[in-house]
Amino acid sequence: PQVSERILQEALRLLTSGGEVLILDGSQATLRQATWLMDIF
């Protein structure tokens, strides 16, 4: 979706040289079992 693309564009703009981006999919069943992760979403 367009919103996701805009978010990634902004992340790229803010990222410093050599920086990294972590993308998590909170809808995956395995990740849903990690309560600390669900607190983020």
Stockholm file with secondary structure:
# STOCKHOLM 1.0

chainA/1-41         PQVSERILQEALRLLTSGGEVLILDGSQATLRQATWLMDIF
#=GR chainA/1-41 SS CHHHHHHHHHHHHHCCTTCCCCCCCTTSHHHHTCHHHHHHC
#=GC SS_cons        CHHHHHHHHHHHHHCCTTCCCCCCCTTSHHHHTCHHHHHHC
//
